[in-house]
Amino acid sequence: MKNKKNKSDNPKNKGKRAKNKFTALFSPRYRYVILTLILDIALVFGSFWLAHFSIYYSDSVANPSNYKQFFVPLMLVSVTVPICMLALFDCYNVVWKYAGRVEFLKFALSYVVSFIVLLIIKAIVDVAFKVDFWVTQILLFLVFSLLSTGIIRFFNIILRYIKHVKQSRDVSKDSHPKRTIIVGAGNVGSVLLNRFLNNANEGYLPVALIDDDEEKQGATIGGVLVAGGMNTISSIVEEYKPDIFIIAISYLTKSQLKAIYERLAKFKVEIKMIPPIGDVEHIISGSALELHDIKIESLLGRDEFKVRQDLVDLSVKDKVVMVTGGAGSIGSELCRQALNFGCKHLVIFDQHENGMFAIDQEFSKKYDTSRYSLVVGTVREADKLETVLEKYKPEAVFHAAAYKHVPMMEIAPTEAIKNNVFGTKNVIEKCQKAGVKRFVLISTDKAVNPANVMGASKRLAEMLVQTRAGDSDMQMAAVRFGNVLGSSGSVIPTFLAQIKAGGPVTVTDRNIKRYFMTIPEAVRLVLQTGALASSGEVFVLDMGEPVYIYDLACSLIRLNNMIPNEDIQVVISGLRPGEKLFEELRYDKEQADVTTHEGIFVTKLEKIDRKKFDKALGELQRLALAEDEAGIEKKVFSIVPSEAREQALREREASIKAATAEAQMNDAAVETDGAGAVSA
């Protein structure tokens, strides 16, 4: 403490602080304030003289009583009042180039208060000194002051308005700026508007704003009209003929964005948006407001649930966590979030060497490499699993290793059973032996009424969790959810590749629909489910409403600024082997109960005869090792309900017939057009 006192009392330090204060007074900011103050004093003095001469310019107008004797004091007091009010309302600490409604309101209020104060002074001098100070002169003085001091403050805004009017009337034929309608007249929309007005080279010409706030409608921002709300979008588009919509709202839920997009998409105009922003003050210049295309992920599914941090902490925080299939789409995100949520150590287990290399490259740049270990191996090797579990002793295991592609597993059913069923059996048994505390199986909606071998294999994996839950103290559960957006080989990357290639986009059936969820949200819910795992439950995630794949394809085409079936054709190809028109998240007989998390439900499952099930597994294993594909298929659907399998086969046959008939009709139409052309 003594040293600190001596140091602070050092004359050299005092001298430095004094020097810093002296330097700060002459910084660019203070120079600007001082210059503005001096200019205001000069302009207000000038305004007083102008008001004086405007009234007394003619000799025929007599000065009020005692006015000449008190002229100088009246002038000094009159000039001092508005200057003090401008300072009181913080009008000397504003960057007027980016001023908005709040700053304008403060500026105007300073003169309203000045008028009231001068009226009070007028009354006092009238009573005390019999001086008649005309209200007309006070009003003229304040109007001239407001105009003169306002011009120097709002010069940039006035200039921008003039430039905008000139630009909108005399648009250069060479530049062709996009006529832009900004959706959102709040802080973000205003900042973006100012940026476009100040930077014509960006190629955007704001012609109107849209906002559902009725108080804003009819007002102008930077000379651009807030033309109405989303309910009047048709008339606004007809009047202003935009080339692009830009959604500029600081925060939007998925449902809100989807509602706006659906209203705008029908006009076949390009749509972009500003990503959600937390604090507009940090990007007030507008330079950080980057325009982005709307991602399909933002339009699918319901609004995301908030993370229950207590559940995540119970699941992974300060624990050794192992993820099988850790290089896959779901597995790699499980690894990312486990590290982000503070696991003690992460074991990434996968047989895919390229994926393991990629995840190591990613993680080594973000995390200390001592926080995770890479293990190349397959869940089909029980001995390898046992060695790894004994070495790292994980407390929680998330089992994501599985073959997932439906058509591939239809042509390789024995591989689906070996990996998805007996690989899961290996992991469960070795985890129980190693003393793992929590085990979570990543399942799928395709496990419900499975119409394909892949879905049936995942249902068998769920049944393994159910029947093995009582074999040890390990808390076990399975988690079902639908399609995740952006996973390798999934529908959206496939559609995007087809669009990039110029089409056509192939949809298997016009009526096919699926549940969708983003990978990060699915994984967050899975991690929280880990805390709820107990005795072999099957949890189901709230996936929202299912989406028609045909509509999804059309939305992706529109998001790429093209028109479905005009710029890019959407072709019906027929259902693939094992594909259903729609997926389910639980059996009809299963009832779903709520859990402590609003986005996670637990199903009441029918009891399974363990002895009968194990006997069937033994037969299934024998058939798999013998590579008996026909026998595997027959046996699988004798264990798992197969009504959906038969229905899927019938739907596939009908779909193929419909697709063939449509193709024949198209061929016939082409031949007719060709014959007409020859005839012509």
C-alpha positions in Angstrom: 0.0 0.0 0.0 2.9 2.3 0.8 4.5 1.8 -2.5 1.3 2.5 -4.3 0.9 5.8 -2.4 4.4 6.8 -3.2 3.9 6.0 -6.8 0.7 7.9 -7.1 2.2 10.9 -5.3 5.2 11.0 -7.6 5.4 14.5 -9.1 6.3 13.0 -12.5 3.0 11.0 -12.5 1.1 14.1 -11.5 2.7 15.9 -14.3 1.8 13.2 -16.8 -1.9 13.2 -15.6 -2.1 17.0 -16.0 -0.5 16.7 -19.4 -2.9 14.0 -20.5 -5.9 16.2 -19.3 -4.4 19.2 -21.1 -4.0 17.1 -24.3 -7.5 15.7 -24.0 -8.9 19.2 -24.1 -7.4 19.7 -27.5 -8.4 16.3 -28.9 -10.5 16.2 -32.1 -13.6 15.6 -30.1 -13.2 18.6 -27.9 -12.1 20.8 -30.8 -15.3 19.9 -32.5 -17.4 20.8 -29.4 -15.6 24.1 -28.9 -15.9 25.0 -32.6 -19.7 24.2 -32.6 -20.2 26.3 -29.4 -18.4 29.3 -30.9 -20.4 28.9 -34.1 -23.7 28.7 -32.2 -22.9 31.8 -30.2 -22.2 33.7 -33.4 -25.3 32.4 -35.1 -27.5 33.1 -32.1 -26.1 36.7 -31.8 -26.8 37.1 -35.5 -30.3 35.8 -35.1 -31.1 38.3 -32.3 -29.9 41.2 -34.5 -31.9 39.8 -37.5 -35.0 39.6 -35.4 -34.4 43.1 -34.1 -34.0 44.6 -37.5 -36.9 42.6 -38.9 -39.2 44.4 -36.5 -37.6 47.8 -36.2 -36.2 48.2 -39.7 -38.6 51.2 -40.3 -38.5 54.4 -38.4 -42.3 54.3 -38.2 -42.1 51.4 -35.8 -41.5 52.9 -32.3 -39.4 51.0 -29.8 -41.2 49.8 -26.7 -40.8 51.6 -23.4 -37.3 51.3 -21.9 -36.3 48.9 -24.7 -33.3 50.9 -25.9 -31.9 51.4 -22.4 -32.0 47.7 -21.7 -31.1 46.5 -25.2 -27.6 45.1 -24.4 -28.7 43.2 -21.2 -31.7 41.8 -23.1 -29.5 40.7 -26.0 -27.0 39.0 -23.7 -29.7 37.2 -21.7 -31.5 36.2 -24.9 -28.4 34.7 -26.5 -27.3 32.9 -23.3 -30.6 31.1 -22.8 -30.7 29.0 -26.0 -26.9 28.3 -25.7 -27.5 27.0 -22.2 -30.5 24.9 -23.2 -28.5 23.3 -26.1 -25.9 22.3 -23.6 -28.5 21.1 -21.1 -30.1 18.9 -23.7 -26.7 17.4 -24.6 -26.6 18.9 -28.1 -22.8 19.3 -28.0 -22.0 15.7 -27.5 -23.7 14.2 -30.6 -22.2 13.0 -33.9 -24.8 14.8 -36.0 -23.9 12.9 -39.1 -25.7 9.9 -37.7 -28.3 11.7 -35.7 -31.8 10.3 -35.5 -35.2 11.0 -34.0 -33.9 11.2 -30.4 -31.3 13.8 -31.2 -33.7 15.8 -33.3 -36.2 15.8 -30.4 -33.6 17.0 -27.9 -32.6 19.8 -30.3 -36.2 20.9 -30.7 -37.0 20.7 -27.0 -34.0 22.9 -26.2 -35.7 25.8 -28.2 -39.2 25.0 -26.7 -37.7 25.4 -23.2 -35.8 28.5 -24.3 -39.1 30.1 -25.4 -40.7 29.3 -22.0 -37.6 30.7 -20.1 -37.6 33.9 -22.2 -41.3 34.4 -21.5 -40.6 34.2 -17.8 -37.7 36.6 -18.2 -40.0 39.0 -20.2 -42.5 38.9 -17.4 -39.8 39.6 -14.7 -38.2 42.6 -16.5 -41.7 44.0 -17.4 -42.7 44.1 -13.7 -39.3 45.0 -12.2 -38.0 47.5 -14.8 -41.1 48.4 -16.9 -39.3 47.0 -20.0 -41.6 45.9 -22.8 -39.9 43.0 -24.6 -42.2 41.9 -27.4 -43.2 38.2 -27.7 -43.0 38.6 -31.5 -39.4 39.5 -31.3 -38.7 36.5 -29.0 -40.4 34.2 -31.4 -38.6 35.5 -34.5 -35.3 35.4 -32.6 -35.8 31.7 -31.6 -37.0 30.7 -35.1 -33.9 32.3 -36.7 -31.7 30.6 -34.1 -33.3 27.2 -34.6 -32.9 27.4 -38.3 -29.3 28.6 -38.3 -28.0 26.3 -35.6 -30.1 23.4 -37.1 -28.6 23.8 -40.6 -25.1 23.2 -39.3 -26.2 20.2 -37.4 -28.4 18.5 -39.9 -26.4 19.6 -43.0 -25.4 16.0 -43.7 -29.0 14.7 -43.5 -30.2 17.6 -45.8 -27.4 16.8 -48.2 -28.3 13.1 -48.2 -31.9 14.0 -48.9 -30.9 16.2 -51.9 -28.6 13.4 -53.2 -31.4 10.9 -52.8 -34.0 13.0 -54.6 -31.5 13.7 -57.4 -30.5 10.0 -57.6 -34.1 8.8 -57.7 -34.9 11.3 -60.5 -31.8 11.1 -62.6 -30.6 7.5 -62.2 -27.5 6.9 -64.4 -28.3 4.4 -67.2 -24.9 2.8 -66.7 -25.1 2.2 -63.0 -28.6 0.6 -62.8 -28.9 0.6 -59.0 -31.4 -1.8 -57.6 -34.7 -0.2 -56.5 -34.7 -1.3 -52.8 -37.5 -1.7 -50.3 -36.3 -2.0 -46.8 -38.5 -4.1 -44.5 -38.1 -2.6 -41.0 -38.0 1.1 -40.2 -36.3 0.7 -36.8 -32.7 1.3 -35.8 -31.2 -1.3 -38.1 -33.4 -0.2 -41.1 -32.5 3.4 -40.5 -28.8 2.8 -40.3 -28.9 0.6 -43.5 -30.9 3.3 -45.3 -28.3 6.0 -44.4 -25.5 3.7 -45.6 -27.2 3.2 -49.0 -27.9 6.9 -49.3 -24.2 7.8 -48.6 -22.8 5.0 -50.7 -24.4 5.0 -54.1 -21.6 2.8 -55.4 -23.1 -0.2 -53.5 -25.8 -0.2 -56.1 -28.9 0.1 -53.9 -31.5 2.9 -54.3 -33.9 2.9 -51.4 -37.4 3.8 -52.7 -39.5 2.9 -49.7 -39.6 1.3 -46.2 -42.1 -1.1 -44.7 -43.0 -1.3 -41.1 -46.0 -2.7 -39.2 -45.7 0.0 -36.6 -48.6 2.4 -37.4 -46.9 5.3 -35.7 -44.0 5.1 -38.3 -46.3 4.7 -41.4 -46.5 7.8 -43.4 -43.3 9.3 -41.9 -40.1 9.7 -43.8 -36.5 8.6 -42.8 -33.8 10.4 -44.8 -36.4 11.5 -47.3 -37.6 7.9 -47.9 -41.3 7.2 -47.1 -42.4 4.5 -44.7 -45.1 3.4 -47.2 -47.1 1.0 -45.0 -47.1 -2.4 -43.3 -46.9 -5.9 -44.6 -50.7 -6.0 -45.0 -50.3 -3.4 -47.8 -47.3 -5.0 -49.5 -49.1 -5.7 -52.8 -50.0 -2.0 -53.4 -46.5 -0.9 -52.3 -44.8 -3.3 -54.7 -47.1 -2.1 -57.5 -46.3 1.5 -56.8 -42.5 1.3 -56.2 -41.6 -1.7 -58.5 -38.6 -2.9 -56.4 -35.7 -5.0 -57.6 -34.9 -6.3 -54.2 -36.3 -6.6 -50.6 -34.0 -6.3 -47.7 -35.2 -7.5 -44.3 -33.6 -5.2 -41.7 -35.0 -6.1 -38.3 -32.7 -6.6 -35.3 -34.4 -9.8 -34.0 -36.8 -12.2 -35.7 -38.0 -15.6 -34.6 -38.2 -18.3 -37.3 -42.0 -18.0 -37.4 -41.8 -14.2 -37.9 -39.1 -14.5 -40.6 -41.1 -17.3 -42.3 -44.3 -15.2 -42.3 -42.4 -12.2 -43.9 -40.6 -14.4 -46.4 -43.9 -16.0 -47.6 -45.5 -12.6 -48.2 -42.4 -11.3 -50.1 -41.6 -14.5 -52.1 -44.8 -14.4 -54.2 -43.5 -11.2 -56.0 -40.6 -13.0 -57.5 -38.2 -10.3 -56.3 -34.7 -10.9 -54.8 -34.8 -11.1 -51.0 -31.8 -10.5 -48.7 -31.6 -9.9 -45.0 -29.4 -8.5 -42.2 -28.5 -11.2 -39.6 -29.9 -10.6 -36.1 -28.0 -7.9 -34.2 -27.7 -7.4 -30.5 -26.5 -3.8 -30.2 -26.9 -1.4 -33.0 -24.8 1.2 -31.4 -21.7 -0.8 -32.1 -22.4 -0.7 -35.8 -24.0 2.7 -36.0 -22.0 3.6 -39.1 -23.7 0.8 -41.0 -20.5 -0.6 -42.4 -20.9 -3.8 -40.4 -24.4 -4.5 -41.7 -23.7 -7.2 -44.2 -26.4 -8.4 -46.5 -27.0 -12.2 -46.5 -29.2 -14.5 -48.5 -31.9 -16.1 -46.4 -30.9 -19.6 -45.4 -33.4 -22.4 -45.7 -32.6 -23.4 -42.1 -34.2 -20.1 -41.0 -37.5 -21.0 -42.6 -37.9 -24.6 -41.5 -39.1 -25.9 -38.2 -40.4 -24.1 -35.2 -38.7 -21.4 -33.0 -35.7 -22.9 -31.1 -36.0 -23.8 -27.5 -33.8 -22.1 -24.9 -31.0 -24.2 -23.5 -31.5 -25.4 -19.9 -28.0 -24.9 -18.7 -28.6 -27.1 -15.6 -29.4 -30.1 -17.8 -26.4 -29.5 -20.0 -24.1 -29.2 -17.0 -25.4 -32.4 -15.5 -24.8 -34.1 -18.8 -21.3 -33.1 -19.9 -19.7 -30.3 -17.7 -16.5 -31.4 -16.1 -17.0 -35.0 -17.3 -15.0 -37.3 -19.6 -17.3 -37.7 -22.7 -17.0 -40.2 -25.5 -18.8 -39.8 -28.9 -19.0 -42.7 -31.3 -19.4 -41.7 -34.9 -17.7 -38.5 -33.7 -16.6 -37.4 -37.3 -20.2 -37.6 -38.7 -22.7 -34.8 -39.0 -24.4 -35.3 -35.7 -21.3 -36.8 -33.9 -19.0 -33.9 -34.8 -21.6 -31.3 -33.5 -21.9 -33.4 -30.3 -18.1 -33.1 -30.0 -18.2 -29.3 -30.6 -20.9 -28.6 -28.1 -19.4 -31.0 -25.5 -16.2 -29.0 -25.6 -18.0 -25.6 -25.7 -20.1 -26.7 -22.6 -17.0 -27.5 -20.6 -16.4 -31.3 -20.7 -13.2 -32.3 -18.9 -12.0 -34.5 -21.8 -13.5 -35.6 -25.1 -12.9 -39.0 -26.8 -13.8 -38.9 -30.5 -14.3 -42.4 -31.8 -14.9 -43.1 -35.6 -13.7 -45.3 -38.4 -13.8 -42.5 -41.0 -10.2 -41.4 -41.4 -11.0 -38.4 -43.6 -13.6 -37.1 -41.2 -11.3 -37.6 -38.3 -8.5 -35.7 -40.0 -11.0 -32.8 -40.8 -12.3 -32.6 -37.2 -8.7 -32.6 -35.9 -7.8 -29.7 -38.2 -10.9 -27.8 -37.0 -10.5 -28.4 -33.3 -6.7 -27.9 -33.1 -7.3 -24.2 -34.1 -10.0 -23.7 -31.4 -9.1 -25.8 -28.4 -6.0 -27.1 -26.6 -5.3 -30.5 -28.1 -5.0 -31.9 -24.6 -8.8 -31.5 -24.3 -9.6 -34.2 -26.8 -8.4 -37.5 -28.1 -8.9 -39.1 -31.5 -9.5 -42.9 -31.7 -9.9 -44.5 -35.1 -12.0 -47.7 -34.8 -15.4 -49.3 -35.4 -18.1 -50.2 -33.0 -18.2 -53.6 -34.6 -14.9 -54.5 -32.8 -15.9 -55.2 -29.2 -12.2 -55.6 -28.1 -11.3 -52.2 -29.5 -14.2 -50.6 -27.6 -13.2 -52.3 -24.4 -9.6 -51.1 -24.7 -10.7 -47.5 -25.4 -13.3 -47.4 -22.5 -10.7 -48.8 -20.0 -8.1 -46.3 -21.1 -10.2 -43.1 -21.0 -12.9 -44.1 -18.5 -15.7 -41.9 -19.9 -18.6 -40.9 -17.7 -21.0 -40.2 -20.6 -21.2 -41.9 -24.0 -23.2 -40.6 -26.9 -23.6 -43.3 -29.5 -24.0 -41.7 -32.9 -22.1 -44.3 -35.0 -24.6 -45.7 -37.6 -25.2 -46.3 -41.2 -28.1 -43.8 -42.1 -28.7 -43.7 -45.8 -32.0 -45.5 -46.6 -31.3 -46.5 -50.2 -27.8 -47.8 -49.4 -29.0 -50.0 -46.6 -31.7 -51.4 -48.8 -28.9 -52.8 -51.1 -26.7 -53.7 -48.1 -29.1 -55.0 -45.3 -26.5 -57.2 -43.7 -24.2 -54.2 -43.2 -27.0 -52.2 -41.6 -27.6 -55.0 -39.1 -23.9 -55.6 -38.3 -23.2 -51.9 -37.7 -26.5 -50.4 -36.4 -27.7 -53.4 -34.3 -24.7 -55.4 -33.2 -22.4 -52.4 -33.1 -24.9 -50.8 -30.6 -25.0 -54.0 -28.6 -21.2 -54.0 -28.4 -21.1 -50.4 -27.2 -23.8 -51.0 -24.5 -22.2 -54.1 -23.1 -18.7 -52.6 -23.0 -20.0 -49.3 -21.5 -21.7 -51.3 -18.7 -18.6 -53.3 -18.1 -16.4 -50.1 -17.9 -18.7 -48.4 -15.4 -20.0 -45.7 -17.7 -22.7 -43.6 -15.9 -24.8 -42.4 -18.8 -25.4 -43.8 -22.3 -27.5 -42.0 -25.0 -28.4 -43.6 -28.3 -29.0 -41.3 -31.3 -32.1 -42.7 -33.0 -34.4 -41.5 -35.8 -38.0 -41.1 -36.7 -37.5 -43.8 -39.3 -37.4 -46.3 -36.5 -41.2 -45.8 -36.0 -43.2 -48.1 -38.3 -40.1 -48.7 -40.3 -40.5 -49.0 -44.0 -36.8 -49.8 -44.7 -34.0 -51.8 -43.3 -32.2 -48.8 -41.9 -35.2 -47.7 -39.9 -35.8 -51.2 -38.6 -32.1 -51.5 -37.6 -32.5 -48.3 -35.5 -35.7 -49.6 -33.9 -33.8 -52.8 -33.0 -31.1 -50.6 -31.4 -33.8 -48.8 -29.4 -35.0 -52.2 -28.2 -31.5 -53.1 -27.1 -31.5 -50.0 -24.9 -34.9 -50.9 -23.5 -34.0 -54.5 -22.7 -30.4 -53.8 -21.4 -31.4 -50.9 -19.1 -31.7 -53.0 -16.0 -28.4 -54.9 -16.4 -26.3 -52.4 -14.5 -26.4 -49.0 -12.8 -25.7 -47.2 -16.2 -28.5 -44.7 -17.0 -29.6 -45.3 -20.6 -31.9 -43.7 -23.1 -32.5 -43.3 -26.8 -33.4 -40.0 -28.5 -35.5 -39.9 -31.7 -35.7 -37.0 -34.1 -36.2 -36.3 -37.8 -34.1 -35.0 -40.6 -31.3 -32.6 -39.7 -30.5 -29.8 -42.1 -27.2 -29.8 -43.9 -26.0 -33.3 -42.9 -23.9 -35.1 -45.5 -26.0 -36.7 -48.2 -29.2 -35.0 -47.0 -31.8 -33.5 -49.2 -30.8 -29.8 -49.0 -27.2 -30.2 -50.2 -28.4 -32.5 -52.9 -31.0 -29.9 -54.1 -28.5 -27.1 -53.9 -26.1 -29.1 -56.1 -28.8 -29.7 -58.6 -29.8 -26.0 -58.7 -26.1 -25.0 -59.2 -25.9 -27.5 -62.1 -29.0 -25.8 -63.7 -31.5 -28.5 -62.7 -33.7 -30.3 -62.7 -34.4 -30.7 -59.0 -35.6 -34.3 -58.4 -38.3 -34.9 -55.8 -39.4 -38.5 -55.3 -43.1 -37.7 -54.7 -45.3 -34.6 -54.8 -46.8 -35.5 -51.4 -43.7 -36.6 -49.5 -43.0 -34.6 -46.3 -40.4 -34.7 -43.5 -39.6 -33.2 -40.2 -36.6 -30.9 -40.1 -34.3 -29.5 -37.4 -30.9 -27.8 -37.5 -28.0 -29.9 -36.3 -26.9 -27.5 -33.6 -30.4 -27.4 -32.0 -30.9 -31.2 -32.3 -27.6 -31.7 -30.5 -28.3 -29.2 -27.8 -31.5 -31.1 -27.1 -29.7 -34.4 -27.2 -27.2 -33.1 -24.6 -30.0 -32.0 -22.3 -31.7 -35.4 -22.8 -28.5 -37.0 -21.4 -29.4 -35.5 -18.0 -32.9 -37.1 -18.2 -31.7 -40.6 -19.2 -32.6 -43.2 -16.6 -34.0 -46.7 -17.3 -34.0 -47.3 -21.1 -36.5 -44.5 -22.1 -37.0 -43.4 -25.6 -37.2 -39.6 -25.8 -38.7 -37.7 -28.7 -37.7 -34.2 -29.7 -40.3 -31.6 -30.6 -39.7 -31.2 -34.4 -42.5 -28.8 -35.1 -44.6 -29.3 -38.2 -43.4 -31.5 -41.1 -42.5 -29.9 -44.4 -43.5 -31.0 -48.0 -40.2 -31.8 -49.8 -41.7 -30.4 -53.1 -42.3 -27.0 -51.3 -38.8 -27.2 -49.9 -37.3 -27.6 -53.4 -39.3 -24.6 -54.6 -38.2 -22.5 -51.7 -34.6 -23.3 -52.4 -35.0 -22.3 -56.0 -36.6 -19.0 -55.0 -33.8 -18.4 -52.5 -31.4 -18.7 -55.4 -33.3 -15.9 -57.2 -34.9 -18.2 -59.7 -38.5 -19.3 -60.4 -39.5 -22.9 -59.9 -40.5 -24.8 -63.1 -39.5 -21.8 -65.2 -35.8 -21.2 -64.5 -35.3 -24.6 -62.8 -37.6 -27.6 -63.3 -38.9 -29.7 -60.4 -39.2 -33.3 -61.6 -41.0 -36.1 -59.8 -38.8 -39.2 -59.9 -40.8 -41.8 -57.8 -40.3 -43.1 -54.3 -37.0 -44.9 -53.7 -36.8 -48.4 -52.1 -37.8 -48.3 -48.5 -39.0 -44.7 -48.6 -42.3 -43.5 -47.0 -44.4 -40.5 -47.9 -44.2 -39.3 -44.3 -42.4 -40.2 -41.1 -43.7 -40.5 -37.6 -42.0 -39.7 -34.2 -43.8 -42.4 -32.3 -46.1 -45.5 -32.8 -49.9 -45.0 -32.5 -49.9 -47.1 -29.4 -47.2 -45.1 -27.7 -48.2 -42.2 -25.5 -45.8 -39.2 -25.0 -45.4 -37.6 -21.6 -43.9 -34.2 -20.9 -40.5 -33.9 -19.2 -38.9 -31.0 -17.4 -37.8 -29.7 -20.8 -40.6 -28.3 -23.0 -38.9 -29.5 -26.2 -38.4 -33.1 -25.0 -41.0 -35.8 -24.6 -40.7 -39.3 -23.2 -42.7 -42.2 -24.8 -44.5 -45.0 -22.9 -43.2 -48.1 -24.6 -44.6 -51.6 -24.7 -42.7 -54.1 -22.7 -40.4 -56.4 -24.6 -39.9 -60.1 -23.9 -36.2 -60.2 -23.3 -35.7 -64.0 -23.9 -37.7 -63.9 -27.1 -35.9 -60.8 -28.3 -32.4 -62.2 -27.5 -33.2 -65.5 -29.3 -34.3 -63.4 -32.4 -31.1 -61.4 -32.2 -29.0 -64.7 -32.3 -30.8 -65.8 -35.4 -30.3 -62.3 -36.9 -26.6 -62.4 -36.2 -26.3 -65.8 -37.9 -28.0 -64.5 -41.0 -25.9 -61.3 -41.1 -22.6 -63.3 -40.8 -23.8 -65.6 -43.5 -24.6 -62.5 -45.8 -28.1 -63.9 -46.2 -29.8 -60.6 -47.4 -33.2 -62.1 -48.1 -33.2 -63.9 -44.8 -32.1 -60.7 -43.0 -35.0 -58.7 -44.5 -37.5 -61.4 -43.6 -36.2 -61.8 -40.0 -35.9 -58.0 -39.3 -39.5 -57.4 -40.2 -40.7 -60.3 -38.2 -39.2 -58.7 -35.1 -40.2 -55.1 -35.9 -43.8 -54.3 -37.1 -43.8 -54.4 -40.9 -47.1 -53.0 -42.0 -45.4 -49.8 -43.0 -42.9 -51.8 -45.1 -45.7 -53.3 -47.2 -47.5 -49.9 -47.5 -44.2 -48.3 -48.6 -43.7 -50.9 -51.3 -47.3 -50.2 -52.6 -46.7 -46.5 -52.4 -43.4 -46.8 -54.3 -45.1 -48.8 -57.1 -47.8 -46.2 -57.4 -45.3 -43.4 -57.3 -43.2 -45.0 -60.1 -46.3 -45.5 -62.2 -47.3 -41.8 -61.7 -43.8 -40.6 -62.5 -43.7 -42.7 -65.6 -47.2 -41.5 -66.8 -46.1 -37.9 -66.2 -42.9 -38.4 -68.2 -44.9 -40.0 -71.1 -47.3 -37.1 -71.1 -44.3 -34.6 -71.3 -42.8 -36.6 -74.2 -46.1 -36.6 -76.0 -46.4 -32.8 -75.5 -42.8 -32.3 -76.9 -43.6 -34.5 -79.9 -46.8 -32.5 -80.5 -44.9 -29.2 -80.3 -42.3 -30.5 -82.7 -44.9 -31.6 -85.2 -46.5 -28.2 -85.0 -43.2 -26.5 -85.6 -42.5 -28.6 -88.7 -46.0 -28.0 -90.0 -45.6 -24.2 -89.4 
